[in-house]
Amino acid sequence: MIAFVGSALGLACSSRLHLVGFGRGKNWLGSGAVALGTGIWGMHFVAMLGYDVQGVSLHYDVTLTVLSWVLAVVVVGVGIYVAGRDSSWPSLLAGGLLAGIGVAGMHYLGMAAIIMPGTLNYDTGTVALSVVIAIVAATAALWATLRARGPLFITAAALVMAFAISGMHYTGMAAVSSTITDHTDPTTGVAASAFVLPLIAGLSLIIFVVTFAVLMNPTEELAAENPAPVRQAPPQPATTHGDWPS
């Protein structure tokens, strides 16, 4: 649900960004990056709260956890910019590659934030598959940001993106196994329960602010205020008709 809401808001912001243009749409670029990046990260971290190692208390490094959120927002924003600067396939693929690697990096940086009396081990092949899924999902998401028009398209695209984001996360989690060295509770970091209230408050604030901005700027009004430039046909060369009557 978090991934869906973040994707829907990110697409709504991106549709407004392309209406007003990148020159005047910096606020929409930032809002879309925060909404979509936070949706990706929020889904990841809420799912992380459901990760459990039997008989062991898991703690989290606060700095790495926050950095994983910042990374998600930044790479999504850069991906939207790169993919949308000329709307070409090379730009889309470059933006998708960059954003996908960044999203995968966000996931594994979040995993590195886990503090436990043991180690986490990864299956290389499954990790590689999760990175491929992240790149494909990011490319599809950026393609959707370039073409998001109307509530039905945005809703359908957001659903696809939500499943892709979740699929990447759980593929990455399928690569994990743990080795416990002792059963002493960690003395550093904070317990997962300490993140719940700040997480709810932060997600709620971002959703409220971005939703308010979207509702106050309907696409119809923005389209009216920013009409597409009329392209004039190039002049045609003069032709002669020889002996035929003109």
Number of C-alpha atoms within 10 A of each C-alpha: 12 19 25 24 21 30 31 29 25 30 30 29 30 28 24 24 27 20 20 19 16 15 7 12 17 14 12 24 25 20 26 30 29 25 31 29 27 28 30 29 29 22 20 23 23 16 14 18 14 8 12 10 12 7 10 16 16 19 21 22 17 16 10 17 21 14 15 24 24 16 21 27 28 18 23 32 22 18 27 29 20 22 23 23 13 11 14 11 12 12 18 25 21 15 26 29 21 19 31 27 18 24 31 23 18 26 28 16 18 23 22 15 19 21 21 25 18 15 12 15 11 14 13 11 10 16 20 15 15 24 24 17 22 30 24 19 25 29 24 18 29 26 21 19 27 18 16 26 16 11 12 10 15 22 19 14 22 26 18 16 23 24 15 19 25 18 16 25 26 15 18 24 21 14 18 16 12 13 12 14 10 10 12 12 14 17 10 11 16 16 18 18 9 11 16 14 9 10 14 12 11 14 16 11 12 17 20 12 12 21 19 11 14 17 10 10 13 12 20 11 10 14 14 10 11 12 10 10 6 6 6 6 6 6 6 6 6 5 6 8 7 7 6 6 5 6
